[in-house]
Structure formats: C-alpha cells, structure tokens
Amino acid sequence: MGTTAMSWGRRGRGALIAIAVTLAVAFGSLVTMSPAQADVSPPAGEASTVTADSLPTVQINGIVWDQAVVGNVVYAAGKFTSARPAGAAAGTNETPRSNLLAYDIRTGVLIASFAPSINGQVRQVEASPDGTRLYIVGDFTTVNTQTRNRVAAFDLPSGNLAAFNPNSNGVTSGVAATNDTVYITGTFGRVSGNDRSGAAAFTRAGALLPWAPALEGRQGRVVTVSPAGDKVVLGGNFQTLNGSSNPGYGLAMVSASDASLLPFSANNVIRNAGLDAAILSLKSSGDDIYGTGYVFGAGGNLEGSFRASWSSGDLVWVNDCHGDQYDVEPMGDTVYAAGHSHYCGSLEGGFPQSDPWSFYRGLAVSKDVARTTPYGLNLGYYDFGGNPAPKLLHWFPAFNAGNVSGASQGPWSVSSNSEYLVYGGEFTRVNNTGQQGLARFAVTSKAPNAQGPILWNTAWPASSIALTGGSVRVSWPLNYDRDSEYLKYEVLRDNAVVKTYENVRSKSADWGLPPMAFVDTTVTNGTTYTYRVRATDNEGHSILGGTTTVTASGSAAPSAYRTAVLDDAPLNYWPLDDSSATLSYDWAGASDLAVRSGVTRGTTGAMLSDSRSASSFDGSGEGFASTTSAIAGPNTFGIEAWFKTTTTNGGKIVGFGNSSTGTSGSYDRHVYMEPSGQVTFGVYPGSSQTISSASAFNDGQWHYVSAGLSDGGMVLYIDGVRVAQRTDVTSAQAYNGYWRVGGDSPWSGAAFFPGQIDDVAIYGAPLTREQVASHYTASGRELEGSTAPADAYGAAVYAADPALYWRLGESTGDTAADASGYNQKGTYFGSVN
C-alpha cells in the first residue's frame, strides 16, 4: 500500500464549514486505552480465571489421558497402575489402580470404593448428561475379568460394570453420549460384528444403531454431541467424511439420526487432517463446540483451539497460539487449554516466541471474541488474520514435561465443574512442587489465593547509577505473578518509599518486556543511598527485591523539555547529551544505548529552552546507537525524536531491528527520511505499510517527529502537527529486537542518517495531540492551536479532535487560522470583513 499524507488545496469560502464538519468525523484522533486486567481479580466486565494455586490432589504413576466430572466426582482415565496421596513421593504410600480411578473434586482425595480392573489403557472417559452412566474407550480387552473389547460402561453411582458391550475390533479413542445414545470413533472397521468406517452409535443398552458416517481411512479421534442430541461433530485425521472434504477435512458435523452431513463452515478455516495433522479434542458447552488441533508438517493449519456454533456451524473464533493444544475446557466466561504453547503473539495479550523457547502448558482465553486477528502476526505459520479471536488471559500455572508417553509433554486433558478445574497428563511437578499426573485448581472462593510475585531478594535485584545531571537512576526487571497481571511497584530509598508505580503490566522475562527505572532527582551530591523495590499484587501479596547502593554526584541542569517528556511516562528516554563516547543513558527505563564510533557528542541541541547538547551521526555503518537487550517488538508504541540534516540520501532516524550490531534482517517500527527529505513511518505486518509527510524536512533546521502504532492505526506528527495517519494498519512484524538510533537496514534511501539527533523517547502508546503539543512547546517553540479556545463551544470542538477547526473570525487578510492544533490553515477568496 502507498503512503498517506494530509494536504489541503485552495477552496471557495462557501465550502469551508462543510469540510471542517466532515473532517472532524473522518479524521478524529487516535484513541489509546489503558489495558484491561484479566486474572483472578479483574475489573468489571472482564473474564476471571481460577487461581493458579495447585490444590492437593491424588497422584498416579503414569499418564492421564482424560477426565470426566460427575457432580463432585472426577473419573480419571489413562495408563497407570497405582495412585498415591498428594505430597507422597513416587513409589511410596501407593494404592493399586488400573487405568481408571475416581477422586473427590472438592478435596482431591482418592475414592476407595471405585477400583475397576482394566487390562489396557483407557483413552477417553465420558458420562451421560444425567450422571447415571460412565463410558470408557481405549485399548483394553477385559474389565473386571469380563470381556470388553475397547468399549465399556459403568452404572453410577454404584460403579458396577454395565452389560453394555459393543465389541470394537480396533483402536477406539473417542466417545460421547446422550442419556439414550452412545457415539464412538477411532480406527476400527467392525463393531458388534458389523462393518463401520471409524464411527458408530449404540443404544444405552448396547444395541448397534444404523448411524454410520464414512470416515476416510477410518481415522477418527474425537466426537461430541449437541445438547439437544440432534447433531454430532467428529474430528480426527480423516481427509473426507461421507466423501466430502469441506466439510469433512478432519472435522465435520453430521445428523445424529442418519449421519448425513450438515453445514459446518468452520471447516472452511480449520483444516487439519492427514498423516501430520488432526483435530485432537472436541467439547460441547451450551450453544457452542470447542476443539483443538495439532499439525507437524503438511496437511493442517491449526495448533491452537477454536469455538464454533452448534446452530449454524459457523466459526466463532480461532485461538492461533502455536504449540499443539491437546484439550480444551470452557468454564464460565473462560476457556482453558492443555498443550505446549510457545507463541501466542497473534492474540490480544499474547506472548512472543522467546529464545530459548518457553512452553506454557496450561492456558486460559476469554470465551468471548476480543478482536479480529491482524494480518502478519503468524510468525511463519498459517496466517489466521481476518478471523475473530479471543483474548489471552493472565493465568500461568507451571507444569513440567514428563516422559511416560515418549512425547515429553505435560498436561493432556482439562475438565471442570462450576468451581473446580482439573488437569491430567504426564507431568510430575506443578508450580515447582511434586504433583504427578493430576492437578486441581479452584475459583477464588474455594482456593487459598496464595500466589504472589515470584521473584524476591537476590533473585530480583535492583541496580543503580549516578547520572551526570545530579540524579540517581534505579532500575529493576519486572516481577511477575502466576495469576495477577498487574503489580504495584514501590521504590524504597533507605527503607522509605520515594516512588510508587500502580497497575504495571508484569510478565516473566521470556515475554521480552523492558525493565523499569526511576530517576531520583531529590538526591544530594556526595550522599550514599540504598535502594530496593517492593512488588505487590492485587490480592496484597508483597515481596522485596535485593538492595543496591550508590553515591550521588554531578549537578543538574534544569530542562523544561526533559520534565515534559518524563511526565508522560516514556518507556525509554535517551537525551543523547552524554559525555561518554560509548554509552547513552536511558532516563526512563534501563535500556542504555551502546554508541558506535560514528557518533560524536557535544553538538548544539534542539532545545531553545535549555543548553543541553545533542549527538552527531556521520551516516557511516558505525554511525548509530542501539539497545543491547532484546525485547518483544510491541504492537502499541510511540516514537519521538528531534533531527537536523541537509542530506539528499535519506537515512533511518529511529527504528527497531533484530540485531543490535551491523544491520538487521528483520526491521520495522521505524521513522526514516526519504532521499526527497520527506519523513516516513513504517511497520511490517507481513508487508511494508507506511505513512509519510507531504513536505521535505532536510533544510538544515531542527525538526520534531512523533510517530506511533495502536489499535487505532498509524499516526505521524512533524513539528507538533499531524501530517499523516491511517486506520487500517494495527500491527507490526513479530520478532524480538532492539531499538536503534541513527541507522539500520532501509526500505528507502540510505541505511544510516547523516545529521544530528536529539532527545529520543519510546512510549507504550502513541502520544496524543496534547502531549505532542506540550513537548514541542516545551522546547521553547510556539505552536498555533496548541491550547484549546477559551470559550465553551470552542473548547468542546477542540476536545473532539477535529482534523482542522476554522473559526472564521478573521477581519483582515486572506488566511483562516486553524484552531485544531494541526496547522491546516485555509485561504479566503475575496474580501474579509
């Protein structure tokens, strides 16, 4: 797509008012919103999660493939030979159990009265809706010494083996039931002595029904039935069902009465089948179907989960977290998953791909749609851009990977009732505490709510340096909490709080979020201070980090501009007035710039309001500075800088790239000068997307630039005036990288900028019109329309952020002043009076 610029020609005066009204609607300001919290104590309207407290639960000595909850009883099925109490080490205090057990969901205690003997693993367990029958499928051939080839049932609550005996001749992996009918799927070819192609149905008594969908290759895995009992959805590796590949490619909805295909447009998007891909789980809840998939090679596109409608078969959302998901469970307004997700960057609130990879084996997303997935966030996988998606919620219990299956996984299944959530798998530890095969979590009213910030003392150290301006910078990495997303940070100087930061989005280090910093300007030269930081979550759990000691030195030069910048809470602020030839300090964060040899200090700065110096960049391959610790490339951010040049070659002023040295292979989020002197802001959500100024700014004068990206789109200001914006681009390329000043790989013109750069800052969101005006005027310059008109009407129009605001109050001259702050002057034709 091309560039977008705002420019105005001359028009007759009669059209002026209509244009102003139209533009006030069409080109309103970009709006930034504070992030919503999502955890155990979210604000009103946000989905809450269970706590991340792992509750005491019976353990097993193998693997749990599936669980079914009936009232307060959980039936856990898999491959194991014994159970033991919570806290017991492997091989101690064991009770025999053969591939199926029951425990109380409220206490986690094994139920002694239910102990069937099953001679092979149980792959899935399912209860009838009325709770009077429990069905199992798997690889067994006897249950309680009676022949039951791969399918069996127990009457509840007695636990007695039922006469139900369909007799499947092959792998049977999925089962679903109404009160009257049972559906199974797998790779079998005959049941009850009759041919079937991987799917069959029976009465509660065990009589084979004529229902017989034809699964290609008999490659069924999972099945679920609608609450009304009139529709069935099948999933697996099959590439056609009843001869159809859409619907029918790994996923299809059929009639419960005659197995005929029903409309299922979700299969237009969710395409997993063949040797290297499949649908792995299906759940029914109310009006919707939930499922998960895997792909490792060709044949599929989903490694996450999806939600579809029972009534229409349409896709509701797709969760494009990467790393296969094995099971999914809706619980209230939240949907939980079991798997090994390592990249969720396409979701709102999602995490990047870390290096080395981090695996999140239990996740939660919102039940409701949060947004339409932007294009270009697929990290080389299938791009689900344009499809609705849920929001990733902040719930991150820690499961390790076991070795029972040979696949080195953790949880394989997740189930729930209204108060408790249970996971099953091959993990041996949960939250770094021994807990094998089964895990239990609860809503806040049933849980101890013991989770707090994780890092403490020397594992969470602060650092401090004396800045040349007579200040001390204290910096620290983010702490994190498994079930509280936003933390409060308090900076203590000599054990007294000197600064508090409320509601800071806090994640573990693998999320690539930048560290925090506080610049203490109230210190006395020659005095030694000791600092530390305290983190507190929304439930009041607090923890203290390690201490750092520093002696203040130097003298502070007053700067109205620096104050204006710091008052707007940048993530990073590099004044570039340092005396060091190799280092530029970050006055807002802790990401100092490594300065290369092509950068010189001490040139006259951009500020008219103070005497601080700037830095010169020679345009060579060594004429740049960069951060040295990689962070995740943000999709909401603001960039700010001052520049001066006469170049006709162009060059990058500020940008983000995946290398802190040389030039980057992945690079965007950049502000650069074209050879023409125009200034361009660009991001790369799968392709180059830019906005540019209409005018050139290579005139040898200092100019101010502010650019940003958010859900509202892209925006570019020059010298306090918005010169370009677009609303159709809301994301950038997904990679971890570094902020670079003065040069990197180009999209247009030279890679490195020859000229002067001053006062570079990075923000967590684009600067607003008011912030841009405040910073520009803090430099000692004037900006027409930088403050709202004094009258109520004028102030109201100004507050609506029109693209231009001609008050038409001139009595002389031919210029109509713009009161919007965007310097879009009009020209009168004829006399003015």
N, C-alpha and C positions, 0 to 999 in steps of 0.2 A: 504494500500500500504506500501511497505517496505521503508527502508532508502536508501539514495543515497549518495555515497561518491566518491571522486576523488582520485585515487591512480594509480601509474604507475609502471609497472614491467620493466625488462631489455629487450632491443631490439637491434637487429643489427643496426649499424650506417646507413646503407643504407636506412632504413625506416624512419629515424628521420624527414627529411624535409617534407615528405608527411603527417606525423602525425601532425606536427605543423600547416600546412596549413589547414588541415581538422578541427582541434580543434579550430582554430581561428574563424571558421564559426559556428561550432556546439555549442560552449560553450562561446559565447560572453557575455559581461557584461549585467546585468540587467539595463534597462534604466528607469529613472524616469522623468516624465514631470510635469511641473507646471500646476495646474488645470486651465481649461478653464472657462471663466466667462460666465454666462448666466443670463441676466436680461434686463433692459431697455437700457443698453449701452454696449452690448457685443462686443468682438473683432470680426474682420472679419471672416466669416465662421460659426459663432455661431448663433443659433436661438435667436431672440429677442422677448420680450414679450410686451404687452401693459403695461402701467404704473399701479401701484396699487392705483392711485387716484380714489376714488369713486366720480363720477360726479353727479351733481344734477339731480334727476330723479323723475318722478311721483311715488307716493306710493299707495298701496292698503291696504284694511283692512282684508285680508285673506291670501290666498295662490295662487301662480302662479305655474302651472304645466308645462307650455310650452310656448315658444315664437317663432314667425316666423318673419323674416325680409324681407320686400319687398321694395327695394330701400332705402329710408330714413325713412320708417315707420316700427315700430315694433308692432306686434299684440301679446298681452299677454293674455293667457287663463288660467283659474283656477277656484277658488271658492272664490268670493268676491262680495261685494255689493256697494262699494264706492271707489273712488280714491281721492287723495289729493295731493297738490303740495309738492315738495321737501322742507324739513325743517318744515313742518306742523306737529304738534303733533297729535297723534291718536284721532279721534273724532272731529277734527277741520277742517274748510275750505273744507268740503267734497263735492264731486260731485258724484251723483249716477252712478254706472256702475255695470252691472250684468254679471259677469263671463267672460267677454271679453272686452278689451279696446285696443286703439291704441295710440301710442305716437311717437314723432319725435326722432329718434336715435341721431340726432346731438345736440338737446337741452334738451331732457328728458321731454319735455312739453306734457301734455295730448292733444290729438287731439279731439276737441269738436264735430266734425261732425260725428264721428263714435261711436254710442252708442246703439248697439242692445240690446234687452231684451231677456235673455235666462234663462229658469226656472230651470236649474240644472248645476252642474259643467261641465266645458269643460276640457277634459283630454289632448287633443293634438290639435294643430293647424298647418296647412301646406298650403303653397302657391304653385300654379302651377309655373313651371320654368319661364313662360312668365309674371308672376305677374298679371294676369288678373282674377284669381280666388283664393279665400281663402276657405279652407275646415276645418271644425271642427268636432271632435267626442267627446263623453262624456256620461253623464247621463241624459241629458235634454230630454224633450219631446215636448217643444214648443220653437220657436224662433220668436220674434216679433208677438206673439199671434197665429202664424201658426204652425200646427203640423209638427214636425221634430223629429222623434224618433231616437235620439242619433247620427245622422249624418246630417250635413247641409253644405251649401256653400253660400258665398257672392261673388258678382261680384265686381271687383276692376277696377278703383279706386272709383267707386260710393259708395260702401259699401252696396248696396241693396241686400236683401235676394234673392238668386237664386232659381229657380224652382227645382233644384236638391234635391231629396227626397227618398233615398234608403230604409228607414224604417227598422232599425235593431231591433231585439227583445231581445237583451241582451247587457251586458257591451261591449262597443266599445272603445278601448283605443289607437289604433294606426291608422295613416293614412299617405299615401304617394301618390304623384301624378305626372304624366307627364302632358303635355298640353292637352292630349286627354283621359287619363285613370286615374281612382282613385282606390287605393287599401286600404282596411281597414282590421283590425284584432281585435280580442277580444275574448270574451267567448260566443258570440251569436251563435244560431243554425239556425236562419232563417233571411233572408233579402229579401225585396221586394216579400214576400210570397213564397220564395223558400228556400230549405234546404241548409245550408252551415256549414262547421265544423270549425268555428273560423276565417275564412278568405274569402274575396270576392272582386270582382272587378266590376267597373261600367264605363260606358262611361261618358264623361263630362256632357252629358245631363241627366244622371242618370239611363240609361238602364243597367240592370244586365247582366254581361258577363258570359260565361260558365266557366271561370277560377275558380277552386275550390280545392285548396290543402286541404288535410285532416290533421288537427292538432289534435293529441291525446288529448282527454278531452276538446277540443275547448279552449286550454289555450294559446291563442295568446296575445301578449302585444304590440309589435312594428313591424314596417315594413318600408322598404326603397326600392327604385327602382334605377336602374343603370342610368347613364346619357344618355345612348343610348336607354333606355326604354325596353331593351330586357330581363333583369333579375330582379328578386325580391328576397330580403332577408327578412326572417321572424324570429322573436325572441320572446321568452316567456318562459312559464313553461312546454310546451308540451315535452313529452319524446320520441315521434316519430312524423315524418311528412311523409305522404303517406306510412306509415307502416315501415319506416326506422329510425333507431336510430343513424346512422352515415353515412352520415349527417342526421340530424333530431332531435338530442338531444338538445332541447332548441334553436336550431339555424340551419337554412338551407337556401340554395339558390335554387330557382326554376325558371323555364322558365316563362316569362311574357305572353307567348301565350297560353300554355296548362298546366301550374303548375307542369310539370314534374321535378323531382329532377335533379340538376346539380352538378357537382363535387364541393365539398367545404371542403377541407382538414383541414381548420381552425377548424372545429368541432372535429377533432382528438384531439386537445389540449384544446379548450374552451368547457367545458362540464358543463352547468348549466341548470337544469330542475327539475321538481317535485314540491313537496309542499314547500321546503325550499330553492329553488334556481331558478334563472331566468335570462334571458337577459332583461335588462331594457331599453336600448336605442339603436338606430341604426341611423347612419348618412352616407350619401353618399357625397363624395367630390372627383371630378376628377376620378382617376383610382382606388380609394380605398373605402372601407367600414370601418367605425369606430363604435364601440359598447362598452357597459358597462354591468357589471353584478353584481349580489348580491348572497350571499349564507349565510345562518344562520342555520347550521345543516348539514344534509346529502344531497346528490344529486348534489352538484356543486363544482367547484374548483376556480372560478374567482370572486374576489371582486373589481377588477380594470377595466381596459379597454383594447381594442385590436384594431389592424388595420389588415385588410385582403384585398386581391386583387380581384377586380371585374373580371378580365380576367381569372385568374387561380383558384380562391377560396382558395389560399394558405394564411397561416398566415404570415403577415409581421413582426409584433411584438406583444408582450403582456406586458402590464404595470401591474406588480404584486403588486401595492400598496394595502395595506389591510385597510379595512373600505370601505363599499359599495360605488360604484360610480353610480350615477343616470343618468348622461347625459354627453355627450362628444361633443366637437366642434373643428374641425380643422380650423385654421385661419392662413394663410401664412405658415410659417415653424414651427408653434407651434400648439399644440393640448391642449385645455383646458378641464377641467372636473369639474363637480359638484358632491359633495358627502360628506363623512366624514372620509377621510383617516387619519389613526393614525400610520401606519408603512409603510414606503417606502424603507426599508433597502436593498431590492434586486436591486434597480435601482442605476445606477451611479448618484451621487449627492443626494442620498436619505437620509431620516431621520430615526432615530431609534424609537423603541417603548419607550415612556417616562413613568415615574411613578410619579405622576398620568398621565393618558393618555391625550395627546393633539390631537385635531381634526383640520385638515386642510380641510376646506370645499370648497375651490376653489384652484385648482392646474393647473400647466402647465408642459407639457413634450415636448420634441423635436418630430417633425414629422418623422425625420429620425432615423434609428437604431443607437444606441450608442455603444452597446456591446452585447455579448451573456451573459445571466444571469448566474453567477456562481452558482453551487450547494451549498446547505446548508444555504442559506440566507432567508429561508422561515418562520422562527420563529414558527415552529409547524404547519403552514398551508401547503397547497399543494405546492410541490416544482416545480416551473417552470424552474429550472436550465436546461441549454442547449438550451433555446429558445431565440431568439433575443428580445431586449428590448430597449425602448427609454431612454433618459436621463431626470431626473427631473430638471426642470429649476427653477431659483430663482424668484418666483412670489407668494407672500403670503398675499393677502388681508385678512382681518379678518371679517368673518361672524359669528354672534351668532346663536344659535338654537332657533327656535320658537316653538309654541305649538298648531298650528292650526290642523295639521294632526294627532296629538297624537303620532307621532313617534319622536318628539324632534329633528328635522333636520333643516338645514339652506337652502342652495340652492338645488333646484330640477332640474333646467334646465339651459342650457347655449347656446347662439346663437350669431351670429356675421354677420357683413359685412366686408369689407376690412379695415375699420378704427375703428370700434367700437365693443366692446364685451359687451353682456348683460346677466345678470344672473336673474333668477326668482326663488322664493321659499317662505318659511315662516319665514325667518329671519326678525328681526326688527332693527338690527344695522349692519353697515358696517364700519370697521375701527374705532369702538367705537363711531360712530355718528349715530343718529337715521335715519334709511332708511328702510322702510318696504316693503318687497315683491319683489322689483325690484332694480337692481343695474346696473350701466353703467360704462364702462372703455374705454380708448381710446389709440391709438398709441401716441407716444411721441409728434408728430407734432400737435395733437389735444387736448392734456392734459396739465394741469398746471404744471406737473412734480414737485409736491410739497412734495413728500415723501423723508424723510431723516432719519438719525439714530434716533431710537425711544427713547432710554434711555437718561436721562440727569440729571445733578445736583446730588442731594442726592439719586435718584433712580439708579444712576450709579456711585457708589463710588469707589475710589481707596484706597488701603491700603499700608502701608509701614512699613518696619522693618530695623533695623541696623544689618547687618551681621557681624560676628566676624572677617571677613577678611578686615575690614576697608572700607566697601561698604554699600550701601543702596539698598534694593530691593523694587521696586514699582510694585504692581500687581493690576489687574483690570479684571472684567469679560468682555467678548465680548459684544459689542453693536450689533445692527442689524438694517437692513433697509428692508422694505417690497418688494422693487423691485431693490435693488442693493446688489449683493452678496459679493463684495469685498470692504472693507473700508480701509482708511488710518488712522493710529493712531499716534498721536504726544504726547510725554510725555513732560510736561512743568514743569520746576523747577523754582520756584519763577517767574512764568509767562514768562519764556524764554524756547523755545523748545530745549531740550537736546537729544532727540532721536525720530526718525521717522520710522515707520513700514509701508511700502507700500503694497497694494493689499493683505490684510489679509482676508481670507475667514471667514465671520462673520455670525453667526446664533443666534437665540434666545436660551435661557438657556435650553429648553427642548430637543435640539439636542445633549446635552451631550458633547459639545466641551470644552476642557480645557481652563482655564483663561490664560491671558497673563501676562508677567512680564518683567521688565527692571532692570538690576543691574547697578547702577550708581557707577562707580569706581573713579569718579573725585571729591569726596566729601572731606571735611576737618573735622577731628575729632573735636568734640565739637561744631560744627556748626549745627544750626537748619535749615531745609529746608521744603518748602511747595511744594507739587507735585499735579498735576491734569492731566487728559488725555483729548485730543480732538479727536473726530471721525469725518471723512469727507467721504462722498460717491462720486461716480464718477461724479455726477451732481453738486458737490460743496456745498452741504448742510452740515453744520458743527454744532457740538453740544459739549458742555463742560460737563465733569463729576464733581463729588464732589471732594473736596480737602482732602489731608492727610498731616500731619506734622510729621517729625521725626528728631531726633538729631543723627548725625553720631558718631560712636565710634569704637574702635578697630584699629588694624593695619593689613595691607595686606601683605601676604607672596607671592612673585612672583611665578607663576606657568605657564610654557610653555604649559603643558598639558591642564590645565583649559582654557587657552586662545584658544588653538586649538579647544576644544570642543565648547566653546561659539561662536567662529567664524562661526561654521557650523549650528547655529540656532537650537539647540535642543528644543523640547517642554518642556522637564523636564531634570534637571541635579542635581543629588544628589551626591556631592563629598564624603559623609559619613565620613568626618573628623571633625564633630561637637563634641563639648564637652558635649552637653546635652545628658542625658541618655534616653530621651523620644521623641526627635524630631530631624529630619534631614531636614535642609532647602533645598528648591528647588532653585537653582541658575538661572534657565532659565524660569520656569513658576511660578505658585503659588500653586503647589500641594505638600506641605510638607509631609514627611513621619512620621507616628506615629510609634515609635520604641518600641518594646516589650522587656521584661526583659531578654530574652536570647541573647541579643545583647550587646556587650561591646565595648568601644571606646579605641582609642589610640594605636592600633597595628600598626606596621610598614607598611607603604603603599606600593603600587605597583610602584610608580614613582621612577625612578633613577635620574630624573631631578629636583626633589624638595623633601622637607622633610615632606610633609603633611601625616597625618596618615590615616588609614583605620579602618574598623569595623570588629569585630569577631562575628560569628554566631555559636551558640553552637549545632545546629542540633535538638534542642527540639521543642516542639509545641509552645514555646514562642520565638523561635529564628528567628524572621522575622520582617520586617517593611513594612508598606503599606500606600498608599494614603487614604484619608478619604472622598473624594467627588467623587461620581460615574461619569464616563464619558462613552460615547458610545464606544464600542470596535471598534478600527479602522481596516480597511482592507488594508491600506497602512501605514507602520510604520517601524521604525528601533529600535533595542535594542542594547545597548552597555554596557559592564561591564568588570571589572578585577576580577579574582578569584584565590584562592590558597587553596589546600586541599590535604589530603592523604587518604580520605575516600574510602572505598570499598562498601559503601551502596548507593552511589549516593545522589541526592538531587536537589531541584529546586534553581536555581541561581536568575533568574528574570522571572516573569510571570504576567499574567492578570487573574483575577478571579472575580466572582460576589459577593464576601464577603471580607470586609476589616479586619475581625476578624476570628479566628478559621481557618477553611479550606473552600474552595469554592465548590459549587455544579456544577457550570459551570466554566471551566478554560481552557485556551489555550494561544496562543501567548507567549509561554514560552521557555526559554532556561534552560535546566537541565542536570545534569550529570548522566549518567548510572552507575550502580554498577561496570561496567568494566572500568570506567574512561573516556569513550567516552562522547562527548558533543553532545546533540541533541537539535534541534529547531523544535517545532511543533505547528500546528494550527488545528482547528477542524471545517471544513466546512461540517458538517454532519457526519464525520468520522475522526479518527486520521490520520493526514498527517504529516510526519516528514522527516527531513534530519539530518544526523549525521556525525561526524568526523570519520575517519578510525582509528586514533590513540587515545591513552588514555592520559589524562592530570591531573591525580591525583598523581602527582610526588612531591608535596610539593613546587612547584615553582609558581610564579605569571604568569598567562596567561591572554591574552586579547581575548574577544569574541565580535563579532558583528554579528547580525542576522537581517533579515528583510523580509517583505512581500510586494508585489506590483502587478500590472498587469503583470509584467514580471516574477512573480513566487516567490519562496523562495530562500534565499541565506544565507550561514553561513561562517563566517571567524573566524579563530583562529590564534592569534599572527600575524595578518596582512595578512594572506594568506587565500584565499578562499579554503575551504575544501569540500564544498558540495553545490549543487544547484539543483533546478528542476523548470520547467516552467509550469507544468500542474496544479498547485495549486495557486489560486489567491485571495482567500477569507478565512475568519475565521468565527467563530461562532458569531451570532448576539446576543449580550446582553450588558447591562450596567454593568460596573465593575470598578475595582481598580488595579493599578499597585502594585505588591508585590515583595519584595526583600528578598531572603533567604528562602522561603518556601511556599508551598500550596499543594493542592491535587495533587498526582503524576500520571503520566502514566507509569512510570517505576522507580523502586528503591524507596528510601526514599522520604518522602514529604519535609523534611527540610534539608538544606545544612549545614554540619559541616565544617567550614573553614572561610577564610577571603574573604571579598568582598570590592571592592573599585570603586569609580568613575562610578556610574551607570547613563546612559542617555537614554532618549527616543526621537526619532526623528519622523518627519512627513513622512519620506520615508526611505528606506534602505540606508545606507551610501554607497557611491561609492567606487571603488577601491582606488582612490586617497585620499579620506577622511579617509578611514581605514588606509592607509599607513601613512598619516600625523599624525593621532592620535597615532598610535603605535610608530612612531619615536619620537614624542613629549614627550614620556615617558622616553626618554634617551636611547632607544634601537636602534639597526640597523636592517634594513630590505633590503635584497638583491632585487634589481629591484624596489625600491620604487620611483625612479625618472626615467623619460624617457631617453633613449640614446641621446647623444648629436648630432649625425648625423641625417640628414633629413629623410632618409629611416627608420632608427631605431625608430625615434620619430613617424613616421607615423604608423608603425606596432604596436608600443606600444599604440598609441591612439585608434587603432581598438580593443583593449582589448582582445587579444588572451588568451586562457587558458594557453598556455605556449609559450615561444619565445626563442628558442635555436639559438644563432647567430653562433655557431660552430667556434669561433675564438680562441679556446684554442690551445696552442702549446705544453703543457705538461699535464700530469695527465690523469685520466680516467673519469672526470666529465665535463659534458656540462652544463654551467651556464644557468639559466633561467632569461631572461631579462624582463619577463612579470610582475614581482611582485608577482607571485603566487607560487614561490619556487618549481616549478616542474622540478627538475634537471634531466638530462639524464646521462647515463653511456656509455662511449665508450668501445668498444671491439677492442683489437689490439692496435697498437701504434698510437700516435697522433703526427703529425708534420706539 
